[in-house]
Amino acid sequence: MGNPAVAIDVDEDSGIWRTDGLPMVYLPRHFLVNNHVAVEQALGLQTYRAILHAATRKSAVHWCETTAAKYGMEREATFRFYFERLSQRGWGQFSVDKLDLAVHRASLSLRNSIFALEQADRTDRPVCYMFEGFLAGAFHFLLGSEAGKKRIECEEVQCCADGRHEHCRLDVVAKERSARVACRAEPCAIRDASLTQEA
Ligand SMILES: [Zn+2]
């Protein structure tokens, strides 16, 4: 058994845990995923997915901005560090397999996703869609001033919860806003709204 790869600073007076200066919460995986599934069932997949996408995307941008400032890191290093930290904090093991800024595309593989491990019987659709907002936000940060001119689309294109894939995979692409692109998922409207707010 190994120890956490991230430093955990515990304030003895308040009991607050921190990593990289951010307050953190340590909780059972089933607790988080059960809450997630309960909200999905209450709101419906598409509504919840859109809300979640906007919220997690905003948080990812914030994390990247504050971390880059704190450590004086370049954008690509911060992007990669974000997924390293997520991996070290137990969400799953992310790997940036492809990153091509010339065409504004990236592809990440994800092993041992908490959502796939807790929903191993879900064969009807990918279950790790919470991470789509994570990746879209980190990619938004990576693009810097270019991000406001783009529409960032992210999708989990394969999920190991179906039992047919070894790992999950998430693809992200940034397209010109004027491009007429068919949305494969409902969150597109929310993505654009959040992008406008953040820009
Ligand atoms: Zn998955």
Residues whose N, C-alpha, C, O or C-beta is under 5 A from the ligand:
A	BS01	ZN	S113 A116 V127 C128 Q158 C159 C160 A161 C168
